[in-house]
Amino acid sequence: MNRTDRLYALVEELRAVAPRPRSARWLAGRFEVSVRTVERDINALQQSGVPIYAEPGRTGGYCLDKARTLPPVNLTPGEAVAMAVALRRLEGTPFQATAGSALRKLVAAMQSDDAAAARDLAGRIHLVGDAGTTPSVPRMVADALATRRVLRIGYGDREGAVTTREIEPLGYVGKETHWYLVAWCRLRDALRAFRIDRITSVSVTAEVPAPRSLRREDLDIPQGIVYQLTLS
């Protein structure tokens, strides 16, 4: 068994018995290697972000946090490439960076031969258009909802005049041409939609605002045009 296969097998062995531990000596016997090799392999997995921790004591060993790992992902190469093409459409949106991270995690969890086939297939796909023409989204704007803090932004109007606002982020509205950060504007004391490419500066304050709801009817958009994102 080569090292790549052994690392994968180590994770699956620990997943199968989680939350019970496996000792380094037991794992060494199981994979017919030395205890030192097991310890090096476990350290490499930990360095790569796999949530393995050591449980001390006579009956201790290595444990895997099952709730924080993915089981083997049985995506076909075609499915993986289809996801990559779909995620490419997120360039210029608040979700560009996290979409790339999610795709890398999924490909890393695929069987090695399927992942290689997916990379080969992706190399045969060519998208026409200059991605550089899409304005990038500041990371602090992209993370606005997860951060749950008041933002201080510079915002330019249609004529280019910039005002400084303190806002409480509530949601996003996406259109074909632009994305908007929906927030409570303290300057206007009202709900406002800020076009992301007009945000000239942004900083995160230490203030956590009181919770506010954002309903579909709060958005000044004709009914029937708004579609709320779901994960089902």
C-alpha positions in Angstrom: 0.0 0.0 0.0 1.5 3.4 -1.0 1.4 6.3 1.4 -1.5 8.1 -0.3 -3.7 5.1 0.0 -2.6 4.5 3.6 -3.4 8.1 4.6 -6.9 7.7 3.1 -7.3 4.3 4.8 -6.2 5.7 8.2 -8.9 8.4 8.0 -11.6 5.8 7.1 -10.4 3.4 9.9 -10.7 6.2 12.5 -14.0 7.3 11.0 -15.4 3.8 11.2 -14.8 3.5 15.0 -15.3 7.1 16.0 -15.6 8.3 18.7 -13.6 5.4 20.0 -9.7 5.7 19.7 -7.2 3.5 17.9 -3.7 3.3 19.3 -0.6 3.9 17.2 0.5 0.4 17.9 -2.9 -1.1 16.7 -2.8 1.1 13.5 0.8 0.0 12.9 -0.2 -3.6 13.0 -3.3 -3.0 10.8 -1.3 -1.4 8.0 1.9 -3.3 8.5 4.2 -0.3 9.2 6.1 1.0 12.2 4.6 3.0 15.0 6.8 5.9 13.9 5.4 5.8 10.4 1.8 5.9 11.8 2.8 8.9 14.0 4.3 10.7 10.9 1.1 9.9 8.9 -1.2 11.2 11.6 0.9 14.3 12.0 0.6 14.9 8.2 -3.1 14.5 8.3 -3.5 16.9 11.2 -1.3 19.4 9.4 -3.6 19.2 6.3 -6.7 20.0 8.5 -8.1 16.5 9.2 -9.7 16.8 12.7 -7.7 14.0 14.4 -6.8 14.4 18.1 -4.9 12.2 20.6 -6.8 10.8 23.6 -4.3 10.2 26.5 -4.4 7.2 28.9 -3.9 3.5 28.9 -6.9 2.9 26.6 -6.3 6.1 24.6 -5.1 6.6 21.0 -6.1 8.7 18.0 -9.7 9.8 17.5 -11.4 11.4 14.5 -14.1 14.2 15.0 -16.6 12.5 12.7 -19.0 15.6 12.7 -16.3 17.7 11.1 -15.3 15.5 8.2 -16.9 14.3 4.9 -17.2 10.6 4.1 -16.0 9.6 0.6 -17.7 11.8 -2.0 -18.9 9.7 -4.9 -19.0 12.5 -7.5 -18.4 11.4 -11.1 -15.9 13.4 -13.1 -18.7 14.9 -15.1 -20.5 16.0 -11.9 -17.4 17.6 -10.6 -16.8 19.5 -13.8 -20.4 20.6 -13.9 -20.1 22.0 -10.4 -16.9 23.9 -11.5 -18.7 25.4 -14.5 -21.6 26.5 -12.3 -19.4 27.9 -9.6 -17.5 30.0 -12.3 -20.7 32.0 -12.6 -20.2 33.1 -9.0 -17.2 35.4 -10.0 -18.0 38.9 -8.9 -20.5 37.8 -6.3 -20.0 37.7 -2.5 -19.6 33.9 -2.7 -16.6 33.6 -5.1 -13.9 32.8 -2.6 -16.0 30.3 -0.6 -17.2 28.6 -3.8 -13.6 27.9 -4.8 -12.8 26.6 -1.3 -15.9 24.3 -1.4 -14.9 22.9 -4.8 -11.4 22.1 -3.7 -12.7 20.3 -0.6 -15.0 18.2 -2.8 -12.3 17.3 -5.3 -9.9 16.4 -2.5 -12.5 14.0 -1.0 -13.1 12.2 -4.4 -11.4 8.9 -5.2 -8.0 9.6 -6.7 -8.7 8.1 -10.1 -12.1 10.0 -10.4 -10.3 13.3 -9.3 -7.7 12.8 -12.0 -10.3 12.1 -14.6 -12.2 15.2 -13.5 -9.1 17.3 -13.9 -8.4 15.9 -17.3 -12.0 16.6 -18.4 -11.8 20.2 -16.9 -8.7 20.8 -19.0 -10.8 20.2 -22.1 -13.4 22.9 -21.2 -12.8 26.4 -22.4 -14.9 29.4 -21.3 -14.9 32.5 -23.6 -14.8 35.9 -21.8 -12.5 38.0 -19.7 -13.1 37.2 -16.0 -11.1 40.2 -15.1 -13.9 42.6 -16.2 -16.0 41.5 -13.3 -15.4 43.7 -10.3 -14.1 41.8 -7.2 -16.0 41.8 -4.0 -14.1 43.0 -0.9 -13.7 40.1 1.5 -15.3 42.0 4.4 -18.4 42.6 2.3 -18.5 38.9 1.3 -18.2 37.9 4.9 -20.7 40.6 6.1 -23.5 38.2 7.1 -21.3 35.7 8.8 -19.3 38.4 10.7 -22.5 39.8 12.2 -20.9 43.2 12.9 -21.7 46.8 12.0 -19.8 47.8 8.9 -18.4 51.3 8.2 -18.4 51.9 4.5 -17.7 54.5 1.9 -20.5 54.5 -0.7 -20.6 56.3 -4.0 -23.8 57.5 -5.6 -24.5 57.6 -9.4 -22.6 61.0 -9.7 -19.6 59.6 -7.8 -20.2 61.5 -4.5 -19.0 59.4 -1.6 -20.6 59.3 1.8 -19.6 57.4 4.9 -22.2 55.1 6.4 -22.6 52.7 9.3 -24.7 49.8 8.2 -26.1 46.6 9.7 -25.9 43.9 7.1 -29.1 41.8 6.6 -28.8 40.0 3.2 -27.9 40.1 -0.4 -29.9 40.6 -3.6 -28.4 39.3 -6.8 -29.2 40.4 -10.4 -27.6 39.5 -13.7 -25.6 42.7 -13.8 -25.0 43.6 -10.1 -25.1 42.3 -6.6 -26.4 44.4 -3.7 -25.8 44.2 0.1 -29.1 44.8 1.9 -28.6 46.6 5.2 -30.1 48.9 7.7 -28.5 52.3 7.0 -28.0 54.4 10.2 -27.4 57.5 8.2 -30.8 57.2 6.5 -32.4 55.3 9.4 -34.0 53.0 6.9 -33.4 49.8 4.9 -31.2 50.3 1.9 -29.6 48.2 -0.9 -26.0 49.1 -1.5 -24.6 48.1 -4.9 -21.4 46.3 -4.1 -19.3 47.8 -6.9 -20.1 51.3 -5.5 -18.7 50.4 -2.0 -15.4 52.3 -2.1 -14.1 51.3 1.4 -15.2 49.0 4.2 -14.1 48.3 7.8 -15.6 46.0 10.4 -16.4 47.6 13.8 -16.6 45.8 17.1 -20.3 46.5 17.5 -22.8 43.6 17.3 -26.1 45.1 16.2 -29.5 44.0 17.6 -31.1 41.3 15.4 -33.3 42.5 12.6 -35.4 40.4 10.3 -35.4 40.7 6.5 -38.6 39.6 4.8 -39.3 39.3 1.1 -41.9 42.0 1.3 -39.3 44.4 2.8 -37.5 44.4 -0.6 -38.8 46.9 -3.1 -39.0 44.4 -5.9 -42.1 43.2 -7.7 -43.4 39.9 -6.3 -42.8 37.0 -8.6 -39.3 38.2 -9.5 -37.6 37.5 -6.2 -36.5 33.9 -5.7 -35.2 32.9 -2.2 -32.2 30.6 -2.2 -32.8 27.2 -0.6 -30.4 24.2 0.0 -33.0 21.5 -0.8 
